[in-house]
């Protein structure tokens, strides 16, 4: 997951797996149901870390960081190609 909408979709999937409605989850984490709905559908431009951590905790998940590694630049790709790598 690399975008906020993707994260919202995953939260919705996890919530449904647990058999929770949006209203049930929202009440557990002290959010409005409409706020959770907007997050799950990608209709928010920003979403606070504290809110996200409460949601993940209620779903029995935690946030972890995974390195995605260095992405090549156009210059580095062209250099490699010119050197025959």
DRENTORKOL-3810 file (N, C-alpha, C; in nm, 4 decimals):
REM DRENTORKOL-3810
@n.u->0.0838; n.v->-0.1175; n.w->0.0000; ca.u->0.0000; ca.v->0.0000; ca.w->0.0000; c.u->0.0883; c.v->0.1238; c.w->0.0000
@n.u->0.0601; n.v->0.2112; n.w->-0.0901; ca.u->0.1415; ca.v->0.3318; ca.w->-0.0974; c.u->0.0587; c.v->0.4594; c.w->-0.0951
@n.u->-0.0727; n.v->0.4483; n.w->-0.1001; ca.u->-0.1559; ca.v->0.5680; ca.w->-0.1008; c.u->-0.2609; c.v->0.5601; c.w->0.0091
@n.u->-0.3127; n.v->0.6751; n.w->0.0457; ca.u->-0.4173; ca.v->0.6811; ca.w->0.1468; c.u->-0.5434; c.v->0.6063; c.w->0.1025
@n.u->-0.5874; n.v->0.6204; n.w->-0.0231; ca.u->-0.7035; ca.v->0.5419; ca.w->-0.0659; c.u->-0.6808; c.v->0.3909; c.w->-0.0555
@n.u->-0.5607; n.v->0.3438; n.w->-0.0877; ca.u->-0.5318; ca.v->0.2001; ca.w->-0.0748; c.u->-0.5398; c.v->0.1558; c.w->0.0706
@n.u->-0.4926; n.v->0.2406; n.w->0.1600; ca.u->-0.4984; ca.v->0.2099; ca.w->0.3022; c.u->-0.6439; c.v->0.2031; c.w->0.3490
@n.u->-0.7246; n.v->0.2951; n.w->0.3025; ca.u->-0.8670; ca.v->0.2942; ca.w->0.3376; c.u->-0.9372; c.v->0.1689; c.w->0.2896
@n.u->-0.9059; n.v->0.1258; n.w->0.1683; ca.u->-0.9651; ca.v->0.0035; ca.w->0.1132; c.u->-0.9251; c.v->-0.1166; c.w->0.1970
@n.u->-0.8000; n.v->-0.1214; n.w->0.2397; ca.u->-0.7526; ca.v->-0.2330; ca.w->0.3219; c.u->-0.8198; c.v->-0.2330; c.w->0.4588
@n.u->-0.8385; n.v->-0.1165; n.w->0.5170; ca.u->-0.9088; ca.v->-0.1075; ca.w->0.6454; c.u->-1.0518; c.v->-0.1587; c.w->0.6293
@n.u->-1.1181; n.v->-0.1208; n.w->0.5214; ca.u->-1.2548; ca.v->-0.1688; ca.w->0.4973; c.u->-1.2571; c.v->-0.3209; c.w->0.4852
@n.u->-1.1594; n.v->-0.3769; n.w->0.4159; ca.u->-1.1529; ca.v->-0.5226; ca.w->0.3996; c.u->-1.1353; c.v->-0.5909; c.w->0.5346
@n.u->-1.0440; n.v->-0.5390; n.w->0.6159; ca.u->-1.0192; ca.v->-0.5978; ca.w->0.7477; c.u->-1.1419; c.v->-0.5860; c.w->0.8376
@n.u->-1.2077; n.v->-0.4714; n.w->0.8327; ca.u->-1.3283; ca.v->-0.4498; ca.w->0.9130; c.u->-1.4359; c.v->-0.5513; c.w->0.8766
@n.u->-1.4557; n.v->-0.5701; n.w->0.7469; ca.u->-1.5573; ca.v->-0.6654; ca.w->0.7004; c.u->-1.5211; c.v->-0.8080; c.w->0.7385
@n.u->-1.3909; n.v->-0.8407; n.w->0.7323; ca.u->-1.3451; ca.v->-0.9739; ca.w->0.7736; c.u->-1.3835; c.v->-1.0042; c.w->0.9175
@n.u->-1.3804; n.v->-0.9010; n.w->1.0012; ca.u->-1.4157; ca.v->-0.9174; ca.w->1.1422; c.u->-1.5661; c.v->-0.9082; c.w->1.1662
@n.u->-1.6413; n.v->-0.8832; n.w->1.0595; ca.u->-1.7866; ca.v->-0.8759; ca.w->1.0717; c.u->-1.8363; c.v->-0.7489; c.w->1.1387
@n.u->-1.7577; n.v->-0.6425; n.w->1.1296; ca.u->-1.7961; ca.v->-0.5154; ca.w->1.1910; c.u->-1.8570; c.v->-0.4218; c.w->1.0878
@n.u->-1.9552; n.v->-0.3461; n.w->1.1292; ca.u->-2.0079; ca.v->-0.2399; ca.w->1.0441; c.u->-1.9208; c.v->-0.1165; c.w->1.0633
@n.u->-1.9364; n.v->-0.0212; n.w->0.9739; ca.u->-1.8636; ca.v->0.1047; ca.w->0.9901; c.u->-1.9014; c.v->0.1709; c.w->1.1219
@n.u->-2.0293; n.v->0.1670; n.w->1.1556; ca.u->-2.0753; ca.v->0.2307; ca.w->1.2788; c.u->-2.0134; c.v->0.1645; c.w->1.4015
@n.u->-2.0067; n.v->0.0326; n.w->1.4027; ca.u->-1.9478; ca.v->-0.0385; ca.w->1.5164; c.u->-1.8004; c.v->-0.0025; c.w->1.5344
@n.u->-1.7258; n.v->-0.0046; n.w->1.4242; ca.u->-1.5836; ca.v->0.0294; ca.w->1.4334; c.u->-1.5654; c.v->0.1754; c.w->1.4724
@n.u->-1.6437; n.v->0.2627; n.w->1.4121; ca.u->-1.6330; ca.v->0.4058; ca.w->1.4423; c.u->-1.6566; c.v->0.4319; c.w->1.5910
@n.u->-1.7559; n.v->0.3663; n.w->1.6487; ca.u->-1.7836; ca.v->0.3846; ca.w->1.7919; c.u->-1.6674; c.v->0.3349; c.w->1.8765
@n.u->-1.6067; n.v->0.2233; n.w->1.8373; ca.u->-1.4943; ca.v->0.1672; ca.w->1.9137; c.u->-1.3743; c.v->0.2610; c.w->1.9186
@n.u->-1.3577; n.v->0.3395; n.w->1.8134; ca.u->-1.2393; ca.v->0.4265; ca.w->1.8054; c.u->-1.2734; c.v->0.5750; c.w->1.8192
@n.u->-1.3977; n.v->0.6026; n.w->1.8600; ca.u->-1.4406; ca.v->0.7397; ca.w->1.8847; c.u->-1.4296; c.v->0.8288; c.w->1.7605
@n.u->-1.4814; n.v->0.7776; n.w->1.6503; ca.u->-1.4890; ca.v->0.8535; ca.w->1.5251; c.u->-1.6339; c.v->0.8573; c.w->1.4796
@n.u->-1.6651; n.v->0.9533; n.w->1.3970; ca.u->-1.7958; ca.v->0.9534; ca.w->1.3338; c.u->-1.7988; c.v->0.8488; c.w->1.2224
@n.u->-1.9133; n.v->0.7875; n.w->1.2017; ca.u->-1.9267; ca.v->0.6865; ca.w->1.0960; c.u->-1.8963; c.v->0.7477; c.w->0.9604
@n.u->-1.9364; n.v->0.8728; n.w->0.9394; ca.u->-1.9116; ca.v->0.9367; ca.w->0.8093; c.u->-1.7622; c.v->0.9603; c.w->0.7866
@n.u->-1.6876; n.v->0.9881; n.w->0.8928; ca.u->-1.5420; ca.v->1.0049; ca.w->0.8810; c.u->-1.4779; c.v->0.8743; c.w->0.8374
@n.u->-1.5190; n.v->0.7642; n.w->0.9011; ca.u->-1.4664; ca.v->0.6330; ca.w->0.8644; c.u->-1.5052; c.v->0.5979; c.w->0.7211
@n.u->-1.6280; n.v->0.6272; n.w->0.6827; ca.u->-1.6738; ca.v->0.5977; ca.w->0.5466; c.u->-1.5909; c.v->0.6734; c.w->0.4438
@n.u->-1.5647; n.v->0.8007; n.w->0.4690; ca.u->-1.4839; ca.v->0.8803; ca.w->0.3753; c.u->-1.3423; c.v->0.8256; c.w->0.3655
@n.u->-1.2858; n.v->0.7825; n.w->0.4791; ca.u->-1.1516; ca.v->0.7248; ca.w->0.4781; c.u->-1.1496; c.v->0.5959; c.w->0.3968
@n.u->-1.2459; n.v->0.5074; n.w->0.4207; ca.u->-1.2492; ca.v->0.3782; ca.w->0.3519; c.u->-1.2697; c.v->0.3916; c.w->0.2014
@n.u->-1.3346; n.v->0.4978; n.w->0.1591; ca.u->-1.3611; ca.v->0.5158; ca.w->0.0163; c.u->-1.2615; c.v->0.6087; c.w->-0.0515
@n.u->-1.1616; n.v->0.6540; n.w->0.0229; ca.u->-1.0593; ca.v->0.7397; ca.w->-0.0365; c.u->-1.1029; c.v->0.8820; c.w->-0.0583
@n.u->-1.2076; n.v->0.9245; n.w->0.0112; ca.u->-1.2610; ca.v->1.0591; ca.w->-0.0078; c.u->-1.1986; c.v->1.1616; c.w->0.0861
@n.u->-1.0845; n.v->1.1278; n.w->0.1468; ca.u->-1.0147; ca.v->1.2230; ca.w->0.2340; c.u->-0.8764; c.v->1.2510; c.w->0.1765
@n.u->-0.8339; n.v->1.3756; n.w->0.1879; ca.u->-0.7001; ca.v->1.4115; ca.w->0.1402; c.u->-0.5958; c.v->1.3870; c.w->0.2487
@n.u->-0.6384; n.v->1.3928; n.w->0.3742; ca.u->-0.5491; ca.v->1.3736; ca.w->0.4889; c.u->-0.6227; c.v->1.2879; c.w->0.5911
@n.u->-0.5471; n.v->1.2134; n.w->0.6696; ca.u->-0.6068; ca.v->1.1353; ca.w->0.7777; c.u->-0.5030; c.v->1.1252; c.w->0.8876
@n.u->-0.5374; n.v->1.1693; n.w->1.0064; ca.u->-0.4426; ca.v->1.1760; ca.w->1.1171; c.u->-0.3879; c.v->1.0410; c.w->1.1597
@n.u->-0.2609; n.v->1.0422; n.w->1.1993; ca.u->-0.1944; ca.v->0.9196; ca.w->1.2435; c.u->-0.2612; c.v->0.8623; c.w->1.3672
@n.u->-0.3043; n.v->0.9476; n.w->1.4604; ca.u->-0.3685; ca.v->0.8985; ca.w->1.5829; c.u->-0.4971; c.v->0.8237; c.w->1.5498
@n.u->-0.5750; n.v->0.8769; n.w->1.4559; ca.u->-0.6986; ca.v->0.8090; ca.w->1.4141; c.u->-0.6660; c.v->0.6741; c.w->1.3520
@n.u->-0.5678; n.v->0.6733; n.w->1.2641; ca.u->-0.5300; ca.v->0.5497; ca.w->1.1966; c.u->-0.4825; c.v->0.4447; c.w->1.2967
@n.u->-0.4014; n.v->0.4860; n.w->1.3932; ca.u->-0.3515; ca.v->0.3917; ca.w->1.4932; c.u->-0.4650; c.v->0.3354; c.w->1.5784
@n.u->-0.5646; n.v->0.4182; n.w->1.6109; ca.u->-0.6805; ca.v->0.3677; ca.w->1.6870; c.u->-0.7576; c.v->0.2652; c.w->1.6055
@n.u->-0.7763; n.v->0.2936; n.w->1.4769; ca.u->-0.8484; ca.v->0.2000; ca.w->1.3897; c.u->-0.7730; c.v->0.0686; c.w->1.3799
@n.u->-0.6440; n.v->0.0766; n.w->1.3521; ca.u->-0.5642; ca.v->-0.0458; ca.w->1.3394; c.u->-0.5656; c.v->-0.1260; c.w->1.4688
@n.u->-0.5561; n.v->-0.0589; n.w->1.5827; ca.u->-0.5611; ca.v->-0.1276; ca.w->1.7110; c.u->-0.6926; c.v->-0.2004; c.w->1.7315
@n.u->-0.8028; n.v->-0.1366; n.w->1.6938; ca.u->-0.9348; ca.v->-0.1987; ca.w->1.7083; c.u->-0.9502; c.v->-0.3198; c.w->1.6164
@n.u->-0.8738; n.v->-0.3205; n.w->1.5069; ca.u->-0.8777; ca.v->-0.4333; ca.w->1.4130; c.u->-0.7702; c.v->-0.5372; c.w->1.4449
@n.u->-0.6995; n.v->-0.5163; n.w->1.5564; ca.u->-0.5904; ca.v->-0.6053; ca.w->1.5995; c.u->-0.4731; c.v->-0.6063; c.w->1.5018
@n.u->-0.4415; n.v->-0.4888; n.w->1.4493; ca.u->-0.3269; ca.v->-0.4711; ca.w->1.3602; c.u->-0.2409; c.v->-0.3586; c.w->1.4138
@n.u->-0.1181; n.v->-0.3537; n.w->1.3663; ca.u->-0.0290; ca.v->-0.2434; ca.w->1.3991; c.u->0.0392; c.v->-0.1964; c.w->1.2716
@n.u->0.0937; n.v->-0.0759; n.w->1.2765; ca.u->0.1631; ca.v->-0.0221; ca.w->1.1607; c.u->0.3106; c.v->-0.0592; c.w->1.1699
@n.u->0.3652; n.v->-0.1102; n.w->1.0622; ca.u->0.5073; ca.v->-0.1417; ca.w->1.0532; c.u->0.5657; c.v->-0.0682; c.w->0.9336
@n.u->0.6950; n.v->-0.0449; n.w->0.9400; ca.u->0.7638; ca.v->0.0206; ca.w->0.8296; c.u->0.8481; c.v->-0.0814; c.w->0.7555
@n.u->0.8376; n.v->-0.0806; n.w->0.6244; ca.u->0.9137; ca.v->-0.1712; ca.w->0.5402; c.u->0.9867; c.v->-0.0889; c.w->0.4353
@n.u->1.1143; n.v->-0.1127; n.w->0.4219; ca.u->1.1925; ca.v->-0.0410; ca.w->0.3221; c.u->1.1520; c.v->-0.0875; c.w->0.1828
@n.u->1.1336; n.v->0.0074; n.w->0.0961; ca.u->1.1028; ca.v->-0.0265; ca.w->-0.0425; c.u->1.2277; c.v->-0.0182; c.w->-0.1286
@n.u->1.3407; n.v->0.0147; n.w->-0.0657; ca.u->1.4667; ca.v->0.0216; ca.w->-0.1390; c.u->1.4768; c.v->0.1482; c.w->-0.2207
@n.u->1.5963; n.v->0.1721; n.w->-0.2669; ca.u->1.6214; ca.v->0.2901; ca.w->-0.3488; c.u->1.5640; c.v->0.2678; c.w->-0.4879
@n.u->1.4973; n.v->0.3659; n.w->-0.5358; ca.u->1.4422; ca.v->0.3582; ca.w->-0.6710; c.u->1.5434; c.v->0.4184; c.w->-0.7679
@n.u->1.5624; n.v->0.3540; n.w->-0.8807; ca.u->1.6604; ca.v->0.4070; ca.w->-0.9764; c.u->1.6116; c.v->0.5375; c.w->-1.0386
@n.u->1.7064; n.v->0.6241; n.w->-1.0652; ca.u->1.6750; ca.v->0.7480; ca.w->-1.1357; c.u->1.6951; c.v->0.7235; c.w->-1.2847
@n.u->1.6447; n.v->0.8121; n.w->-1.3656; ca.u->1.6628; ca.v->0.8004; ca.w->-1.5103; c.u->1.8115; c.v->0.8042; c.w->-1.5441
@n.u->1.8852; n.v->0.8927; n.w->-1.4772; ca.u->2.0295; ca.v->0.9019; ca.w->-1.5024; c.u->2.1009; c.v->0.7711; c.w->-1.4698
@n.u->2.0660; n.v->0.7097; n.w->-1.3556; ca.u->2.1342; ca.v->0.5849; ca.w->-1.3185; c.u->2.0982; c.v->0.4722; c.w->-1.4154
@n.u->1.9750; n.v->0.4702; n.w->-1.4636; ca.u->1.9349; ca.v->0.3664; ca.w->-1.5595; c.u->2.0069; c.v->0.3850; c.w->-1.6925
@n.u->2.0195; n.v->0.5101; n.w->-1.7370; ca.u->2.0898; ca.v->0.5372; ca.w->-1.8625; c.u->2.2377; c.v->0.5031; c.w->-1.8497
@n.u->2.2972; n.v->0.5360; n.w->-1.7353; ca.u->2.4388; ca.v->0.5035; ca.w->-1.7123; c.u->2.4606; c.v->0.3533; c.w->-1.7166
@n.u->2.3734; n.v->0.2782; n.w->-1.6505; ca.u->2.3860; ca.v->0.1318; ca.w->-1.6509; c.u->2.3727; c.v->0.0765; c.w->-1.7922
@n.u->2.2806; n.v->0.1335; n.w->-1.8678; ca.u->2.2592; ca.v->0.0855; ca.w->-2.0048; c.u->2.3813; c.v->0.1136; c.w->-2.0917
@n.u->2.4393; n.v->0.2325; n.w->-2.0725; ca.u->2.5565; ca.v->0.2693; ca.w->-2.1519; c.u->2.6770; c.v->0.1834; c.w->-2.1158
@n.u->2.6850; n.v->0.1408; n.w->-1.9898; ca.u->2.7956; ca.v->0.0569; ca.w->-1.9447; c.u->2.7694; c.v->-0.0911; c.w->-1.9727
@n.u->2.6507; n.v->-0.1209; n.w->-2.0220; ca.u->2.6175; ca.v->-0.2587; ca.w->-2.0572; c.u->2.5835; c.v->-0.3473; c.w->-1.9392
@n.u->2.5375; n.v->-0.2891; n.w->-1.8302; ca.u->2.5021; ca.v->-0.3694; ca.w->-1.7122; c.u->2.3629; c.v->-0.4236; c.w->-1.7231
END
